Amino acid sequence: MHINPLEKKWLYLAVGMVTLLVAAIVYTALEHNIHPPSHVETIDSAKLHLGGEFAEDKLGVTSQADGGVRVTLVAGRYGFYPRRIEVPAGRPVTFRIASMDVLHGVHVPMTNMSTMVVPGYVAQLTTVFPRPGEYPMLCNEYCGMGHDHMWSRLTVVSADNWHPGK
């Protein structure tokens, strides 16, 4: 079988580009310590409100012994509960979020916080908000007719002005 020399050059170029791009992805993942999500925790979405970590009286912000902050949220038609959250700047904040109904997304514009909230699973992510400010927390996965009204308010205050349980 004869391959035209010009076609052979294009074939080498295509294989070289694919190899280069795969190498770049592997290098970036290793260099920046990027891994696929490994925190897989299941939950019964129909029983969230009946007790446990996602019961209505346990939602919100709590201070952890290691100096971090934990935010427990429930995403449901059509809002995030609690509606207002206050966290300190410059400290690790771990979000634990569960959906009570359908697929939702959580996105805080101008930050690196964004995740998908799948019914039956607990979404967990940790981030640090470097400076104080008011941020909207939006749903970025279409979840039904009231999707455009699904929001919560995230207030980041300086660590000196933050009081747990507020």
N, C-alpha and C positions, 0 to 999 in steps of 0.2 A: 504494500500500500504506500502510495506516494503522497506526502503532504507538501503543499506549496511552501517555499521558504518564508514568504511573507506571513502566511497563516501560522507557521511554526513560531515566528517571532511574537505574534499576537497571543498565541497560546502560552508561551513562556511569560510574557508580560502579565497576563491574567492570573496565572498560577503564582507568580511573584507577588502581585498585589494582594491576593488572598492570604498568602503566607505572611506578608508584612502586616496586614490588618489583624490577623489572629495573634501574631506575636505582640502587637501593640496592646491588644485587649488583655492578654495574659500578663504582660509586664505591668500594665496599669493596675490590674487586680492585685497582683502580688506587692507592688510598690506602695499602694495606698491602702492595703489591707481591706479590700472589698470582698465581701462574701455574700452568697445568697442568704436569704433569711433562714435562720436555724431555730428560732424560738417558735416552736409549733405547740400550741396549747389549745385544746378544744374546750368548748363550753356549750351548754344547752341554751340556745337563744330564747326559747320560749319560757324559761324559768329564771331569767336574769333578775327580775324584780322580786323574786321570792326569798332571796337570801344570798349570803356569800359576799364576795368582793364587790359585785356590781349591784348590790341592793341599793335602793334609793338613798338611804341614810348613810351610806359609805362612799358615795361619789364625791369627787372634789380633790383638793390638794392636801397632801400630808407631807410632813418633814420626816426624813429617814435618818437613822442613827449614823450613817456614813457621811452625812452632810448633804446628800442629794435630796431631791424633791420628787414625789410621786404624784401623778395626776391620774385619777381613775375616771374614765368617761364612758358614757353609753351613747351610741349613735342610733337614732330612731326617727321615724317619720314625724316631723321634718325638723330635726334639731339635734344639737349635741347637748347632753345634760351632764353637769350643770351648764347653764348658759354663759356664765361669767367665771373666768379663772384668773387668778393672780399668782405669778411665779417670780422668783428673784432672778436678776441678771447675773451671769457669770457662774452659775452653779448647774451641775448636771440635773436635767429634768427628765424623768422616765414617764412616758405616757403609756397607759394600759387602756385599751379601747375595745369595746365589744359592740356588736350590732344586735339590735333586738328584732330586726325584721329583714331588710334586704341589703344588698351590697352598697356600701358607702365608701367615701374617700375622705381623708382629712388632709387639708393643705393650709399652711400658714404662709401667705405671700411674704416675700422678702426675707425668708429664712430657709433653712434646709429641711424643714419639717414637712413631710408628705408621706402618707401611707394609705394603703387600701385596708378597709375594714370588712372582712368577709364574715357573713353569718356562720355561727358555729365555731369560730376561732377567735382567740384574743390577739389583737395586734399590739405589739410592744415596740417602742423605739425610744432611744435616749438622745437628747440633744442639749446644747447649751445656747441660751439666748445672750449674746454678748452685751447688748445695750437695752436700757429701758425704752418702753414705748407701748402703744396700743396696736394690737394686730387682730385682724379678723381671722377666725378659724372657719374655713369654708369646706363644703362637701364638693369634691372634684370628680365624683362618679354619679352619673345620672341615676336618681333613686325614685323618681316618680313625679307627679304633677307639682308637688310643693318643693321640688329640689332647689329652686332659686331662693327660697326662704330659709334654707338650712344653713345656719351659722351659729357661731358662739364668739364671744369676745375674750381674747387673751391679752392680759395686761402684764407686762414685764416691768417690775420696779427694781430700783437699786437694792442690793442685798441688805443695806443698812435700814431701808424703809420697809422691808418685807416682814410680815408677821404670820407665821403658820396658822392655819385655821380661819383665816379671814375670808 
